[in-house]
Amino acid sequence: MKMPDAVHLIASRRPRTPAGDIPALHWQGGPVDDSTCASCVYAHVRARPGEQGCEPGHACMQDVYARRIDRFFRWHPALGDEQLAHPYFEVRAIAARHASVFRLAVLIDDPDETVRLQIALRLPLAQLSRLSTDPHREVRIRVAQRLAPGALAALRDDPDYGVRELVALRLPLAILPAMAADPDRAVRMRVAQRLEMPALLRMASDAEPEVRRIVAERLPAPLLARMASDSDWRVRWEVAQRADAATLNTMRDDDDVEVRQTVRERQASEATRIGVIHG
């Protein structure tokens, strides 16, 4: 009995895998072969030429290899909506890159974080906050990157410092002081880079010198005197870069040679400037 044209073509075109590439394997195990193609829901596209069709070992939704699945959906992006419930997580994740954004909410509770990572990149902002308590840190990081600044307050106390660091970078300044006492140094450094007075001044006594150094870089010069005797020479060096004349005088005999040199260079430069003005 004569086979239908599409099935006949499947049987006559063997799966091709580029030289050196991994073999074409089915996501459920075993090779991708003629029987795989014949039973595929998209068997009808196999008869089409080039990127209008598909190609086992190169562009195939049945393959275990994500790159081949991705190539299939790039050739056929309109099929993304149809595969959001596929049993293989890689297919769901890649289909989510191409599916309508209005269909993505069905994947918010997907059991695989790879899928949730994909929808966190595309979900409409109005629905994105539903992922703010996701169990996987990478998902929450992507949420923190995309949420509107005013909606980030819910993530200020996230258990992962990486999430909180992103929040500190984007949180509205009006509520940023609440993060000045964060338990992680990296988060407080981000806070110190953005805080405005008078909240910035309160961080001048932070326990970490890296945080205090940032404060010394940004504090108004007339307020730097309180940091001129800081226990860390790097903080005092930053103070010496910007302090007023009175504060510099108190630092001439600093314990650190780099700080003393900076003080004297600034004082000499200032004396030269005044001499030029009055000369």
C-alpha positions, 0 to 999 in steps of 0.5 A: 500500500502506498504511504501518504506523501509526508510519511513517505518523505519522513522515511526517505530522509534520515535524521542528520546530525552535524559532524562532531555534534551529540547524537539526536536523542529523544527526550524520553530516551532512545534515538530520534528516528523515522518512527519518532518523526512519524508519531510526532504531532508536527509530522506534517511540517517535515515535508516542508523545505528548509526552515518551513519544516524541521530537521532531526538532529538540527531543529527538532522538538522531540530532541533532548538537546535544548539547542535543537528544540530552540531552533525548532521554535525559532523556525516556528514561533507561532507553535509556542502557545501549543506547547506550554503544557509539554511534559518535557521542561526544556520544551516548556521553557523554550516555548515560553520564549515565543508564546503570547505573553497573555498565555504565560501566567499558566506557568507561574507555578511550573515545577521546574525553575528553568521554565519559571526563569523564562516567564520571569523575563516576559511576564507582564509587569502586572503579574510579575509580583506573583513570582516575588516569593519563588523558591529559586533565587535566580527567579527572584533576581529576575523579578527584582530586575524587572519590577517597577521600583515602587513595587520592590519594597516586598523584596527588601527582606528577601533571604538572598543577598543578591536579590536585596542588592538589586533591590538596593540599586532600584528602590525609590530613595524615599524608602531606601534608608530602611535598607541601611542596616541590611546584614550583608556588606555588599547590600549596604555598599549599594545603599551607601552609593545612592543614599542622600543626606541626612540618611547617608551621614548615619552610615558613617559609623557602619561596621565595614570599612568598605561601606564607610569609604563609600560614605567618605566619597559622597558625604558633603565636605564640611561633614568629613571631619567626623571621619578623619580619625577612622580606624581604616586608612582607606577611609581616611585617604578618601577623607583627605581627598575632599576635606576642608582646610581645617580637617586637613590640618588635623590629619597632617600627622596621620599614621599612614604614609599615603594619607599624610602624602595626600594631605600635604599634596592638597595643602601645597596645591591650595597654597599655590592656588591662593598665591596665584590669586593674591600674587 
